[in-house]
Amino acid sequence: MRRRLSERRTRRPDIQAAIDRGATHFELPAIGLAGSTITSGSGAVTDGDTEVLEEPTLQIGTKVKAVPLWRQMLEVFFQNKLAIASTVILLIIVLGCYLGPLFYVTNQTNANNILNATPNLAPSAKHLLGTDNQGWDELGRIMYGGQYSLSLGFFAGLITVVLGTIYGMIAGFFGGFVDTVMMRLIDAALSIPYLFLLVALVTIFHNSTIFLILVIGLTGWWGNSRIIRGDALAIRDLEYSVASTSMGATNAHTIRRHIFPNSISNIVTVGTFSIADAILALSALGFIGFGIQQPAVDWGTMMYLGTQELILGDWWEIYPVAFVFVLVILCINYMGDALRDVFEVRLRQR
C-alpha cells in the first residue's frame, strides 16, 4: 500500500521542474512594504491531459504612478463634448472681436468719416454684413461692440464673484445672529427689481464705461452670496473643520484652508454664470436705450437699433448680432456646467 501511494505521488521531472521554477519566482511580501503588485505568469506545462500553470509572481517595490491633479481635471473636462465645442466657439468669437479688426479694417470711432456712407446697405463684398442705419459697417460694429460687452461682462462678473464669495463665507461660517442679519439684508436687496435698480442708477449718474462696470458688479452679487453661504454652513460642521478649530486654528485659517478650497466648485460655477449675467444686464440696458454712449457701442444697443429697421426688411442689422450674443451666453453657461464638474472633488481619481 505504501509503495502504491509513493508511486502515485511521484511526478514527472519536467512537471516537478515547472513547479520548482514557479516557486522560486514567488516571494512573500514584506510586512509594511507599500506599492507591491502581483502578476500571473503566462507559461504552462502540459502533462497529458493535465495543465500545470506557473505560480503568480509577486513584484515587490513597484509603485503605481499617481495621476497629476491637472490631468484629472482635464480628463473630466474633455468628457463633456458640449463644453469642448462651447470653448472652441467662444474662443473664436473672442479672438474675432479683439483681433478681427486688425484684418477687417473699418471705421468705428470717427463719426465724421461716415457722413458720405450709405446707411442700411445690404451685405456686399465691400461690407460683408452691410451697414446699419447710420452707415457703420455692421461686421466691424459687431466686433467693436463685442470688445465692450465682453470686457464689461468679465470685469463686472469678477467684482460680483469676489464680493459674493466674501460675504457668503462670512455669513455661513459665523452663523447665528451674524448670519441672520446679513441674510435679511440680502433678502431686502433681492426684493428690488434688478433691472429697475440699474435703470435708476444709470439715470441718476453718468453711464460711462467704468460706472457701468461698477454698478453691474456691485449690484449683481446678492444671489451669489446665498449659494456660497450654503456651502460655508455645510463645510464648517464637517470633521476636518471642527478638528482644525479644536486644535486652535483661527477663523481666517479655517476659512482659507478648509471652507474656500472645498467651495471652489460652486465659486467657479457662480463666477462663470456671473459673467454671462453681466453681459445680459449690459445688453438689457443697451436695448432700452441706457447703454454705452456713442460712438462706442455694445451688443444690446446694436439690437435695439436693429429692431427699428427690421420692419423695413433690413435683417442684417439684427440677426447676426443677436446670433452672436445668444451663442456667447450659451457657450459660457455650458462651460460653467463643465467647470463645476472639473472642480468637483468626488469626480477625481483616488
GIMOPE-V94360 format. One record per run of one state. SS is the DSSP state (h for helix, s for strand, l for the rest). FROM is the first residue (numbers start at 1). LEN is the number of residues. Records with the same first field share a line. If there is no record, write none. Layout:
# GIMOPE-V94360
SS = FROM-LEN ; FROM-LEN
This chain:
# GIMOPE-V94360
l = 1-1 ; 10-3 ; 26-11 ; 40-4 ; 48-2 ; 54-3 ; 60-9 ; 79-2 ; 104-7 ; 115-16 ; 132-5 ; 175-1 ; 191-3 ; 205-4 ; 220-2 ; 236-3 ; 247-4 ; 263-1 ; 288-11 ; 311-4 ; 318-1 ; 343-2 ; 348-3
h = 2-8 ; 13-13 ; 69-10 ; 81-23 ; 111-4 ; 138-37 ; 176-15 ; 194-11 ; 209-11 ; 222-14 ; 239-8 ; 251-12 ; 264-24 ; 299-12 ; 315-3 ; 319-24 ; 345-3
s = 37-3 ; 44-4 ; 50-4 ; 57-3 ; 131-1 ; 137-1
